[in-house]
């Protein structure tokens, strides 16, 4: 810990140890930059550059990673090698529950069939397994690499402690969450929802969030990025309405963030900690401190605990391997299954039927055509915009675009990522939260749409 004198002043070295890494982390994850006319963040730009350099190789590379994950898990379960079981990191990586073992087997199998284009075409077609392996999984591979390596800059040098102190009085009364959760939201909003989930999961594992807080943050604040929002509104032919579109998304998203966590299943999550490991976040400000003074104190003390550069990089590499071997197979398994259901069965059309009378009551044109878009987003975030682009009514297309962005739970990406993480969320929770977010945001979006159109 960094020592301080009675006037709460710190040495220049102590302050710089907090400020420099935190500024670099904020620059990488939170500062928007323009690239080829798109707003993005440096981490996303690095990820896209890697994808460009390894375009033809990434499907094969990620398939090999999934096969390694599957093989390592099988070997651990059958032969119980001591070098794995006695190593806490390897044990957590390969000694998984039967459900996750089956998921890894399915994910690796789907990836191999898709890469070789053998077996049932429903699995490896460009709209199912092909979409995952050739389009979405390479993005996750690249994001996981850079986010995993550099997340410690956000986590370990006091940035969360600093903002946690400053924003606790806003986040607690409105969202019943710690102030540090605001950083999760900002990184998702400017970068990618997957980065927000990774950040939340890491904080949960380290004892900074309770089960309820982690579940709420991951399903509520892992917002769709500005870049993807631009793609969605352009897909439905309403790019000229981006400003009212994004304001509508923001307003309805805040409403969902206030309401959905206060009803089951999120409200019933326990306020207990992962492995009963609680860390004192220091967000309760003593009477003789201002929020700024206390934030600086907590941040400097946190940064002072980091002294070994080697440990920083080792921790980052472990983050990357954990996500590559633990999460990617789950995304491949659940994402492919969801897309197969969406493409080759009428299940999502059936699930959309109850929305037809609701949409008609709200005065939304082409209610029958729009109804399935309200539920098919559970499979993949872009499907509603693709289907909705064929509808003639601008009002309906606007509603579809807004709802698809505010739903947040997509099995082909964030949903699979949540299931593959340590977060206390299951498939039933995800489905219920998806429906709840749809029902909360839909009336707000439709009302604004009627005002605009």
Buried (B, 14 or more C-beta within 10 A) or exposed (E): EBEBEEEEEBEEEBBBBBBEBBBBBBBBBBEBEEBEEBBBBBBBBBBBEBBEEBEEEBBEBBBBBBBBBBEBBBEBEEEEBEEBEEEEEBEBBBBBEEEBBEBBBBBBBBBBBBBEEEBEBBBBBEBBBBBBBBEBBBBBBBBBBBBBBBBBBBBBBBBBBBBBBBBBEEBBEEBBBBBBBBBBBBBBBBBBBBBBBBBBBBBBBBBBBBBBBBBBBBBBBBBBBBBBBBBBBBBBBBEEBBEBBBEBBBBBBBBBBBBBBEEEBBEEBEEEBBEEEEEEBBBEBEEEBEBEBBBBBBBBBBBBEBEEEEEBEEBBEBBBBBBBBBBBBBBBBBBBBBBBBBBBEEBBBEBBEEBBEBBEEBEBBBBEBBBBBBBBBBBBBBBBBBBBBEBEBBBBBBBBBBBBBBBBBBBBBBBBBBBBBBBBBEEEBBBBBBBBBBBBBBEBBBEBBEEEE
